[in-house]
Amino acid sequence: MGPPGNSCDGYESAEKIILRWDSTASEEARERMIFETDRLEANLYLQAVDEIQRSLSNASISSSSHNSNSSSSIAADDQSKVNTTIQIAMARLEDEFRNILITHTSALETDSLIDPTSSSFSSTSSPHHELEEDDSLSNNNSNSSSNNLIQLQHCESSDSSSYRSTSCIREVDLMSAEAISDLQAIAARMISSGYLRECIQVYASVRKSAVDSSFRKLGIEKLSIGDIQRLEWEALETKIRRWIRAAKVCVRILFASEKKLCEQIFECVGTNIDDACLVETVKGSALQLFNFAEAISISRRSPEKLFKILDLHDALMDLLPDIESVFESKSSDSIRVQAAEILSRLAEAVRGILSEFENAVLREPSRVPVPGGTIHPLTRYVMNYISLISDYKQTLIELIMSKPSTGSRYSGDPSTPDMEFAELEGKTPLALHLIWIIVVLQFNLDGKSKHYTDASLAHLFIMNNVHYIVQKVKGSPELREMIGDDYLRKLTGKFRQAATSYERATWMSVLYCLRAEGLNVSGGFSSGVSKTALRERFKTFNAMFEEVHRTQATWLIPDAQLREELRISFSEKLIPAYRSFVGRFRSHIESGKHPENYIKYSVEDLETAVLDFFEGNPVSQHLRRRS
């Protein structure tokens, strides 16, 4: 007896089709796949499943409508028979579902999806990024399936037609329309028969493999947080660059396309089934992707990490709206939350690194004076660093919300410089931090200048370094805007004051030799110039100038304009004074013996000697003299 209903023949015909494709009972069924044969056979099988499902429903209704024990027994037998048939059908459909997914799945051709001109986000054009970009994300290549159809959605940017752009969500059709239609048909029948879990498991297992393959091609490694934190920073810098590019592809293309495929197959068969399939498929990969950024966010803080962490922050901030769009369902909460929490930790890491950098500048311990009073390596490092900070101005203005912790003129702490915020009213917290870094740098440099035994060289050292600070500020429009012209004038005044102090310390004693006072004698039978005193004065001047020339030729002013300005400045005092002194007293020397021992140099000799100053090169022990 067949199952109750209007069409016993229909059930029996359907049952024959189902049993013919029972892979546990037929060698032919094991070797062939229904959906790989002609469409008619596939349609007949789906119709047979529909008929069996109707019979199952009718059997359930019939069972509930009979009251007698004999009728119930017959109905139970019928339902058991239908259940067995439906189980065979579902096992077959599960195999067919898996086979279609596998044969129509190929990893995305990631190299063709990446714009080589876009290596990172907002700030990566800054001069900090001197490291070369990776030649490619992967050296592996694979042929994309003919079913991997590239159909691009338009981005809202002006670059909307760019095939290789990853600046917005751009879904790719992962399978052909025919394959999707077959998967829809199978999924609908499995789910209506109560095989939702099995359907999702098969789908997720196959698609997970595809996502994993794409991850490998993108160079995303399966590293634990501990593994990442044990890597050397140089290796991590390369991985961060790669991660930023790969994350754009993952979120905006890979995950977005997986979401689209889930919707194409499952959206029409039940509420939230497509969301469940997406989460089952990509959650592990998404967590693996974000684990890298999380490991960086909680790693040991040090100044050299700041700019790559800012790159990572900017990249994730840029991706966050797309993450929220792709993972919008409640079942994807954990992915959205993790991304937002990592972003917050990266922001905190940036604030912490900036504070630690300020302390490191203040406490930098080197005590050995740099030769020649030139620019200290600390000054170059710090100014290059804050110039780079200014390149991230937009991000950092949002992240740096509090003023720096500074000393004040009333604190009485000699180990911390003073800084009064009242003089800097209206500046952003970021600008105050940059000014504070310059303040602590100068404070440290003032301490280092005390290690020079020559006061003139100490002043030259301060002049060189503060002048370098001024030039770096002027050379960066962003930095100059934040520092402000008022503070820049204050810095300029400081290096000019150091130049004036250098001139006083070096040339006052030299110029003192060229004064007329003390050379005249009067009284008795004669009056006039004391030749002895005059000869001694010339000898003293010669010795002092020779020593200054010999010493300061080895000192260094790296900036050519500053070097020339300082030479001109002291020459304008030295040369006229010497010309006047020699002109006034030459006759007194030349009337005596060996005048060349006292007036050793002409004015032109001194002018030539001045050109040796601050070149950083040793000179001959004796000044060049014109014959």
C-alpha positions as CSV (number, residue, x, y, z in Angstrom):
1,M,0.0,0.0,0.0
2,G,1.3,3.4,-1.0
3,P,1.2,6.5,1.2
4,P,-2.2,8.2,1.4
5,G,-3.0,11.0,-0.9
6,N,-4.5,11.6,-4.3
7,S,-1.5,10.3,-6.2
8,C,-0.2,6.9,-5.1
9,D,1.4,6.5,-8.6
10,G,3.1,9.9,-8.2
11,Y,4.7,8.7,-4.9
12,E,5.9,5.4,-6.3
13,S,7.4,7.1,-9.4
14,A,9.1,9.6,-7.2
15,E,10.4,6.8,-4.9
16,K,11.9,4.9,-7.9
17,I,13.8,8.0,-8.9
18,I,15.1,8.6,-5.4
19,L,16.2,4.9,-5.0
20,R,17.8,4.9,-8.5
21,W,20.2,7.6,-7.2
22,D,20.8,5.9,-3.8
23,S,24.6,5.8,-3.7
24,T,24.6,3.2,-1.0
25,A,22.8,0.7,-3.3
26,S,24.0,1.5,-6.8
27,E,27.5,1.6,-8.3
28,E,26.2,3.9,-11.1
29,A,24.8,6.3,-8.5
30,R,28.2,6.4,-6.7
31,E,30.1,7.2,-9.8
32,R,27.8,9.9,-11.3
33,M,26.4,13.2,-10.0
34,I,22.9,14.1,-10.9
35,F,23.5,17.8,-11.5
36,E,26.4,17.0,-13.8
37,T,24.2,15.0,-16.2
38,D,21.5,16.6,-18.3
39,R,19.1,19.2,-16.8
40,L,16.1,17.0,-17.3
41,E,17.5,14.4,-14.9
42,A,18.2,17.0,-12.3
43,N,14.7,18.5,-12.6
44,L,13.1,15.1,-12.4
45,Y,15.0,14.4,-9.1
46,L,14.0,17.7,-7.6
47,Q,10.3,17.0,-8.6
48,A,10.6,13.5,-7.0
49,V,11.9,15.1,-3.8
50,D,8.9,17.5,-3.9
51,E,6.6,14.6,-4.3
52,I,8.1,12.7,-1.4
53,Q,7.9,15.8,0.8
54,R,4.2,16.1,0.0
55,S,3.7,12.4,0.8
56,L,5.5,12.9,4.1
57,S,3.2,15.8,4.9
58,N,0.1,13.8,3.9
59,A,1.3,10.8,5.9
60,S,1.5,13.0,8.9
61,I,-2.0,14.4,8.4
62,S,-3.4,10.9,7.7
63,S,-1.7,9.5,10.9
64,S,-3.4,12.2,13.0
65,S,-6.8,11.7,11.4
66,H,-7.1,7.9,12.1
67,N,-8.2,6.6,15.5
68,S,-8.2,2.8,15.2
69,N,-5.1,0.9,16.2
70,S,-5.0,-0.9,12.9
71,S,-5.3,2.3,10.9
72,S,-2.6,3.9,13.1
73,S,-0.3,1.0,12.5
74,I,-0.8,1.3,8.7
75,A,-0.2,5.0,8.8
76,A,2.9,4.6,10.9
77,D,4.3,2.1,8.4
78,D,3.6,4.5,5.6
79,Q,5.3,7.4,7.4
80,S,8.3,5.2,8.2
81,K,8.6,4.3,4.5
82,V,8.4,8.0,3.5
83,N,10.9,9.0,6.1
84,T,13.4,6.4,4.8
85,T,12.9,7.7,1.3
86,I,13.3,11.3,2.3
87,Q,16.5,10.4,4.3
88,I,18.0,8.8,1.2
89,A,17.0,11.9,-0.9
90,M,18.6,14.3,1.6
91,A,21.8,12.3,1.8
92,R,21.9,12.5,-2.0
93,L,21.1,16.2,-2.1
94,E,23.8,16.8,0.5
95,D,26.4,15.1,-1.8
96,E,25.1,17.1,-4.8
97,F,25.2,20.3,-2.8
98,R,28.8,19.7,-1.8
99,N,29.8,18.7,-5.3
100,I,28.4,21.8,-6.9
101,L,30.1,24.0,-4.3
102,I,33.4,22.3,-4.8
103,T,33.4,22.2,-8.6
104,H,32.3,25.8,-8.9
105,T,34.7,27.2,-6.2
106,S,38.0,28.7,-6.8
107,A,40.1,31.1,-4.8
108,L,39.9,34.8,-5.9
109,E,42.8,35.8,-8.1
110,T,44.0,38.3,-5.5
111,D,46.8,39.8,-7.5
112,S,44.3,41.1,-10.1
113,L,42.1,42.6,-7.4
114,I,44.7,44.8,-5.8
115,D,45.5,48.3,-7.0
116,P,49.3,48.5,-6.9
117,T,49.2,52.3,-6.5
118,S,47.3,52.0,-3.3
119,S,49.5,50.5,-0.6
120,S,47.9,51.9,2.5
121,F,45.6,54.6,3.7
122,S,45.5,58.3,4.4
123,S,49.0,58.9,5.8
124,T,51.1,56.5,3.8
125,S,52.4,59.2,1.5
126,S,54.3,60.6,4.4
127,P,58.1,60.7,4.2
128,H,58.3,58.2,7.0
129,H,57.4,55.4,4.7
130,E,60.8,55.1,3.2
131,L,60.6,51.3,3.1
132,E,59.8,49.9,-0.3
133,E,56.4,48.3,-0.8
134,D,56.2,44.5,-1.3
135,D,56.5,43.5,-4.9
136,S,53.4,41.5,-4.5
137,L,51.2,40.0,-1.9
138,S,52.1,36.5,-2.9
139,N,54.3,34.8,-5.4
140,N,51.7,32.1,-6.0
141,N,49.5,32.2,-9.0
142,S,46.5,30.2,-10.0
143,N,44.2,30.2,-12.9
144,S,40.8,31.5,-12.0
145,S,37.8,29.4,-12.8
146,S,35.6,30.3,-15.7
147,N,32.9,30.5,-13.1
148,N,34.7,33.2,-11.2
149,L,32.9,35.9,-13.0
150,I,34.0,39.4,-12.3
151,Q,31.1,41.7,-12.0
152,L,31.9,44.9,-10.3
153,Q,29.6,47.1,-8.3
154,H,30.1,50.8,-8.7
155,C,31.9,52.6,-5.9
156,E,30.7,56.1,-5.0
157,S,34.2,57.6,-5.4
158,S,35.4,59.3,-8.5
159,D,37.3,56.1,-9.3
160,S,34.2,54.1,-9.5
161,S,35.1,52.4,-12.7
162,S,38.5,51.2,-11.6
163,Y,38.7,47.5,-11.8
164,R,41.5,47.3,-9.3
165,S,40.3,49.8,-6.7
166,T,39.8,48.5,-3.2
167,S,38.6,51.9,-1.8
168,C,35.0,50.7,-1.3
169,I,33.0,47.5,-1.2
170,R,33.2,45.7,-4.5
171,E,31.4,42.4,-4.7
172,V,32.5,39.7,-7.1
173,D,30.3,36.9,-8.4
174,L,31.9,33.8,-7.0
175,M,29.7,31.3,-8.9
176,S,27.8,31.2,-12.1
177,A,24.1,31.9,-12.2
178,E,23.3,28.3,-13.1
179,A,25.3,26.9,-10.1
180,I,23.6,29.3,-7.8
181,S,20.2,28.3,-9.1
182,D,21.0,24.7,-8.5
183,L,22.2,25.4,-5.0
184,Q,19.1,27.4,-4.2
185,A,16.9,24.6,-5.3
186,I,18.8,22.0,-3.2
187,A,19.0,24.3,-0.1
188,A,15.3,25.0,-0.2
189,R,14.5,21.3,-0.2
190,M,17.0,20.3,2.5
191,I,15.8,23.1,4.7
192,S,12.1,22.4,4.3
193,S,12.9,18.8,5.2
194,G,14.6,19.8,8.4
195,Y,18.2,19.5,7.2
196,L,19.1,23.1,7.8
197,R,22.1,22.3,10.0
198,E,23.5,19.8,7.5
199,C,23.1,22.2,4.7
200,I,24.9,25.0,6.6
201,Q,27.7,22.7,7.6
202,V,28.3,21.5,4.1
203,Y,28.2,25.0,2.7
204,A,30.5,26.5,5.4
205,S,33.1,23.7,5.1
206,V,33.6,24.1,1.4
207,R,33.5,27.9,1.4
208,K,35.9,28.1,4.4
209,S,38.4,26.2,2.3
210,A,38.0,28.8,-0.5
211,V,38.4,31.7,2.0
212,D,41.5,30.0,3.5
213,S,43.0,29.7,0.1
214,S,42.5,33.4,-0.6
215,F,44.0,34.2,2.7
216,R,47.1,32.2,1.8
217,K,47.4,34.1,-1.5
218,L,47.1,37.4,0.3
219,G,49.9,36.4,2.6
220,I,47.8,36.3,5.8
221,E,49.5,33.8,8.1
222,K,47.9,31.9,10.9
223,L,49.9,33.4,13.7
224,S,48.9,33.6,17.4
225,I,49.1,36.9,19.3
226,G,52.1,35.5,21.0
227,D,53.8,34.6,17.7
228,I,53.2,38.1,16.4
229,Q,54.5,39.8,19.6
230,R,57.7,37.7,19.4
231,L,58.6,38.9,15.9
232,E,61.3,41.6,15.4
233,W,59.9,45.0,14.7
234,E,61.5,45.2,11.2
235,A,59.7,42.0,10.2
236,L,56.4,43.3,11.7
237,E,56.7,46.6,9.7
238,T,56.6,44.5,6.5
239,K,53.7,42.4,7.8
240,I,51.7,45.6,8.7
241,R,52.1,47.0,5.2
242,R,50.9,43.6,3.8
243,W,48.1,43.4,6.3
244,I,46.7,46.8,5.4
245,R,46.5,45.9,1.7
246,A,45.2,42.4,2.4
247,A,42.5,43.7,4.9
248,K,41.0,45.9,2.2
249,V,40.7,43.0,-0.1
250,C,39.3,40.7,2.6
251,V,36.7,43.1,3.9
252,R,35.7,44.9,0.7
253,I,35.9,42.1,-1.8
254,L,36.3,38.6,-0.2
255,F,33.9,38.9,2.8
256,A,31.5,41.1,0.9
257,S,31.4,38.6,-2.0
258,E,30.9,35.7,0.4
259,K,28.0,37.6,2.0
260,K,26.5,38.2,-1.5
261,L,26.8,34.5,-2.3
262,C,25.1,33.5,1.0
263,E,22.3,35.9,0.2
264,Q,21.9,34.6,-3.4
265,I,21.6,31.0,-2.2
266,F,19.8,31.3,1.2
267,E,18.0,34.6,1.4
268,C,14.8,33.2,-0.3
269,V,14.5,30.1,1.9
270,G,14.3,31.6,5.4
271,T,15.0,34.5,7.7
272,N,18.6,34.9,8.9
273,I,19.8,31.6,7.2
274,D,22.1,33.6,5.0
275,D,23.5,35.4,8.0
276,A,24.2,32.1,9.8
277,C,25.9,30.7,6.7
278,L,28.1,33.8,6.4
279,V,29.2,33.7,10.1
280,E,29.8,30.0,9.9
281,T,31.9,30.5,6.8
282,V,34.1,33.6,7.5
283,K,34.0,34.1,11.3
284,G,37.2,32.2,11.9
285,S,39.0,33.9,9.0
286,A,37.8,37.4,10.2
287,L,39.0,36.7,13.7
288,Q,42.4,35.5,12.3
289,L,42.6,38.7,10.3
290,F,41.8,41.0,13.2
291,N,44.0,39.1,15.6
292,F,47.0,40.6,13.9
293,A,45.9,44.1,14.5
294,E,45.0,43.2,18.1
295,A,48.4,41.8,18.7
296,I,50.0,45.0,17.5
297,S,47.7,47.1,19.6
298,I,48.7,45.4,22.8
299,S,52.4,45.0,22.0
300,R,55.2,46.7,23.9
301,R,55.2,50.4,23.2
302,S,58.2,52.1,21.7
303,P,58.7,55.3,19.6
304,E,59.6,53.6,16.3
305,K,56.2,51.8,16.2
306,L,54.1,55.0,16.2
307,F,53.8,55.6,12.5
308,K,53.0,52.0,11.5
309,I,50.4,51.8,14.3
310,L,48.9,55.0,13.0
311,D,48.8,53.4,9.5
312,L,47.1,50.4,11.1
313,H,44.6,52.7,12.9
314,D,43.8,54.7,9.8
315,A,43.4,51.5,7.8
316,L,41.0,50.0,10.3
317,M,39.1,53.3,10.8
318,D,38.7,53.5,7.1
319,L,37.4,49.9,7.0
320,L,35.1,50.1,10.0
321,P,32.0,51.3,8.1
322,D,32.5,48.5,5.6
323,I,33.0,45.9,8.4
324,E,29.7,47.1,9.9
325,S,28.0,46.8,6.5
326,V,29.3,43.3,5.7
327,F,28.8,42.0,9.3
328,E,25.5,43.9,10.0
329,S,23.6,41.0,11.4
330,K,23.2,40.2,15.1
331,S,25.0,36.9,14.6
332,S,28.1,38.9,13.5
333,D,28.2,41.1,16.6
334,S,31.5,39.6,17.8
335,I,33.3,40.5,14.6
336,R,32.1,44.1,14.7
337,V,32.8,44.5,18.4
338,Q,36.3,43.1,18.0
339,A,37.1,45.5,15.2
340,A,35.9,48.5,17.3
341,E,37.8,47.4,20.4
342,I,41.0,47.0,18.4
343,L,40.6,50.5,17.0
344,S,40.2,51.8,20.5
345,R,43.3,50.0,21.7
346,L,45.3,51.2,18.7
347,A,44.3,54.8,19.6
348,E,45.4,54.2,23.2
349,A,48.7,52.8,22.0
350,V,49.3,56.0,20.0
351,R,48.6,58.2,23.0
352,G,50.9,56.0,25.2
353,I,53.7,56.0,22.6
354,L,53.6,59.8,22.3
355,S,53.9,60.2,26.0
356,E,56.8,57.7,26.2
357,F,58.5,59.5,23.4
358,E,58.4,62.8,25.3
359,N,59.9,61.1,28.3
360,A,62.6,59.4,26.2
361,V,63.6,62.8,24.7
362,L,63.8,64.4,28.1
363,R,65.8,61.6,29.7
364,E,68.1,60.8,26.7
365,P,71.4,60.2,28.6
366,S,74.3,60.6,26.2
367,R,77.0,62.8,27.7
368,V,79.8,62.7,25.0
369,P,79.8,66.0,23.2
370,V,79.4,65.8,19.4
371,P,82.6,66.9,17.7
372,G,82.7,70.4,16.3
373,G,79.5,71.5,18.0
374,T,77.4,70.2,15.1
375,I,73.8,69.0,15.1
376,H,73.3,66.3,17.7
377,P,71.8,63.0,16.4
378,L,69.0,63.4,19.0
379,T,68.0,66.7,17.4
380,R,67.8,65.2,14.0
381,Y,65.8,62.2,15.2
382,V,63.4,64.2,17.3
383,M,62.7,66.8,14.6
384,N,62.3,64.2,11.8
385,Y,59.9,62.4,14.2
386,I,57.7,65.3,14.9
387,S,57.7,66.3,11.2
388,L,56.3,62.9,10.6
389,I,53.8,63.4,13.4
390,S,52.5,66.5,11.6
391,D,51.9,64.4,8.5
392,Y,49.3,62.5,10.6
393,K,47.7,65.7,11.8
394,Q,44.1,64.8,11.0
395,T,44.2,61.5,12.8
396,L,46.2,62.7,15.8
397,I,44.0,65.8,16.4
398,E,41.2,63.3,17.0
399,L,43.3,60.9,19.1
400,I,45.3,63.4,21.3
401,M,42.7,65.0,23.6
402,S,44.7,66.0,26.7
403,K,47.6,68.4,27.3
404,P,51.1,67.1,28.0
405,S,52.2,66.6,31.6
406,T,54.7,69.3,32.0
407,G,56.6,71.2,34.7
408,S,56.0,74.8,35.6
409,R,58.2,77.7,36.7
410,Y,56.8,77.2,40.2
411,S,57.5,73.5,40.4
412,G,61.1,73.9,41.5
413,D,62.0,70.6,39.7
414,P,65.4,71.1,38.0
415,S,65.0,67.9,36.0
416,T,62.0,69.1,34.1
417,P,61.7,72.3,32.0
418,D,59.1,74.9,32.4
419,M,56.1,75.4,30.0
420,E,53.2,77.7,30.7
421,F,50.1,77.0,28.7
422,A,48.7,80.5,29.2
423,E,51.2,81.7,26.6
424,L,49.9,79.1,24.1
425,E,46.2,79.6,24.5
426,G,44.0,78.4,21.6
427,K,46.3,75.6,20.5
428,T,45.1,72.1,20.1
429,P,46.4,69.4,22.5
430,L,48.4,67.9,19.6
431,A,50.1,71.2,19.0
432,L,50.9,71.6,22.7
433,H,52.5,68.1,22.7
434,L,54.7,69.0,19.7
435,I,55.8,72.3,21.4
436,W,56.4,70.4,24.6
437,I,58.7,67.9,22.7
438,I,60.7,70.8,21.3
439,V,60.9,72.3,24.8
440,V,62.2,69.1,26.4
441,L,64.6,68.7,23.4
442,Q,66.1,72.1,24.1
443,F,66.3,71.4,27.8
444,N,68.2,68.2,27.1
445,L,70.5,70.0,24.6
446,D,71.2,72.8,27.1
447,G,72.4,70.0,29.5
448,K,74.6,68.5,26.8
449,S,76.1,71.8,26.0
450,K,77.6,72.0,29.5
451,H,79.8,69.0,28.6
452,Y,81.9,71.3,26.3
453,T,84.9,72.7,28.0
454,D,85.1,75.6,25.5
455,A,82.2,78.2,26.1
456,S,82.4,79.3,22.5
457,L,81.8,75.8,21.3
458,A,78.9,75.3,23.7
459,H,77.2,78.4,22.3
460,L,77.9,77.2,18.7
461,F,76.4,73.8,19.6
462,I,73.2,75.5,20.8
463,M,73.1,77.8,17.8
464,N,73.4,74.9,15.4
465,N,70.8,72.7,17.0
466,V,68.1,75.4,17.6
467,H,68.7,76.7,14.0
468,Y,68.1,73.1,12.8
469,I,64.8,73.0,14.8
470,V,63.7,76.3,13.3
471,Q,64.5,75.1,9.8
472,K,62.6,71.8,10.2
473,V,59.5,73.7,11.5
474,K,59.7,76.1,8.6
475,G,60.1,73.2,6.2
476,S,56.9,71.5,7.2
477,P,53.7,73.6,6.5
478,E,51.7,71.4,8.8
479,L,54.2,71.6,11.6
480,R,54.6,75.3,11.2
481,E,50.9,75.8,11.4
482,M,50.6,73.9,14.6
483,I,53.7,75.3,16.2
484,G,52.7,78.9,15.2
485,D,54.7,81.9,14.2
486,D,54.9,83.3,17.7
487,Y,56.7,80.3,19.1
488,L,58.8,80.1,15.9
489,R,60.0,83.7,16.5
490,K,60.9,82.6,20.1
491,L,63.0,79.8,18.7
492,T,64.6,82.1,16.1
493,G,65.5,84.5,18.9
494,K,67.2,81.7,20.8
495,F,69.5,80.6,18.1
496,R,70.4,84.3,17.3
497,Q,71.2,84.8,21.0
498,A,73.4,81.8,20.9
499,A,75.2,83.2,17.9
500,T,75.7,86.5,19.7
501,S,77.0,84.7,22.8
502,Y,79.5,82.8,20.6
503,E,80.8,86.0,19.1
504,R,81.3,87.5,22.6
505,A,83.0,84.5,24.0
506,T,85.3,84.1,21.0
507,W,86.1,87.6,19.7
508,M,85.9,90.0,22.6
509,S,89.3,89.0,23.8
510,V,90.7,89.0,20.2
511,L,89.3,92.5,19.5
512,Y,90.6,93.7,22.8
513,C,94.1,93.4,21.4
514,L,93.2,95.9,18.7
515,R,92.4,98.8,21.1
516,A,94.6,101.9,21.3
517,E,94.3,102.2,25.0
518,G,97.5,101.3,26.9
519,L,99.9,102.0,24.0
520,N,100.7,105.6,24.7
521,V,103.4,106.7,27.1
522,S,103.9,110.2,28.4
523,G,106.0,112.2,30.8
524,G,109.7,112.8,31.2
525,F,111.6,113.8,28.1
526,S,109.4,111.8,25.6
527,S,105.8,111.0,24.8
528,G,104.0,108.9,22.2
529,V,103.6,105.1,21.4
530,S,105.3,102.5,23.4
531,K,106.9,100.2,20.7
532,T,107.4,97.5,23.2
533,A,103.7,97.5,24.2
534,L,102.7,97.8,20.6
535,R,104.9,94.8,19.6
536,E,103.4,92.8,22.4
537,R,99.9,93.7,21.3
538,F,100.6,92.5,17.8
539,K,102.1,89.3,19.0
540,T,99.2,88.6,21.3
541,F,96.7,89.3,18.5
542,N,98.6,87.0,16.1
543,A,98.7,84.2,18.7
544,M,95.1,84.5,19.6
545,F,93.8,84.7,16.0
546,E,96.0,81.8,15.0
547,E,94.6,79.7,17.8
548,V,91.0,80.6,17.1
549,H,91.6,79.9,13.4
550,R,93.2,76.6,14.0
551,T,90.5,75.5,16.5
552,Q,87.4,76.8,14.9
553,A,88.2,75.6,11.4
554,T,87.5,72.1,12.8
555,W,84.2,73.2,14.2
556,L,81.2,72.7,12.0
557,I,78.1,74.6,11.0
558,P,76.3,72.3,8.5
559,D,73.9,74.9,7.2
560,A,75.8,76.9,4.5
561,Q,73.7,80.0,4.9
562,L,74.1,80.1,8.7
563,R,77.8,79.4,8.3
564,E,78.2,82.4,5.9
565,E,76.1,84.7,8.1
566,L,78.2,84.0,11.2
567,R,81.4,84.6,9.3
568,I,80.1,87.9,7.9
569,S,78.9,88.9,11.3
570,F,82.2,88.6,13.1
571,S,84.2,89.7,10.0
572,E,82.3,93.0,10.1
573,K,83.8,93.6,13.5
574,L,87.2,92.0,13.1
575,I,88.3,93.2,9.7
576,P,87.6,97.0,10.2
577,A,89.2,96.9,13.6
578,Y,92.3,95.2,12.3
579,R,92.5,97.5,9.3
580,S,92.2,100.5,11.5
581,F,94.8,99.2,14.0
582,V,97.4,98.3,11.4
583,G,96.8,101.6,9.5
584,R,97.3,103.6,12.7
585,F,100.4,101.9,14.1
586,R,102.1,100.3,11.0
587,S,104.8,103.1,10.8
588,H,105.8,102.4,14.4
589,I,106.5,98.8,13.7
590,E,108.1,99.2,10.3
591,S,110.6,101.7,11.7
592,G,112.0,99.0,13.9
593,K,113.6,95.6,13.3
594,H,111.9,92.6,11.8
595,P,108.4,94.2,11.3
596,E,107.2,91.0,9.6
597,N,107.3,89.2,13.0
598,Y,104.6,91.6,14.3
599,I,102.5,92.6,11.4
600,K,102.3,89.0,10.1
601,Y,99.0,89.2,8.2
602,S,97.4,91.6,5.8
603,V,93.7,92.4,5.9
604,E,93.4,90.1,2.9
605,D,95.1,87.3,4.8
606,L,92.5,87.5,7.5
607,E,89.6,87.6,5.0
608,T,91.0,84.4,3.5
609,A,91.4,82.8,6.8
610,V,87.8,83.5,7.8
611,L,86.7,81.2,4.9
612,D,88.2,78.3,6.8
613,F,86.0,78.7,9.8
614,F,83.3,76.1,10.6
615,E,84.1,73.8,7.7
616,G,84.9,70.9,10.0
617,N,88.4,70.4,8.6
618,P,91.8,70.8,10.2
619,V,94.1,73.5,8.7
620,S,97.8,74.1,8.6
621,Q,99.4,75.3,11.8
622,H,100.4,78.5,10.1
623,L,98.0,80.9,8.4
624,R,98.5,81.3,4.7
625,R,100.2,84.6,4.1
626,R,100.4,86.6,0.9
627,S,104.0,87.0,-0.3
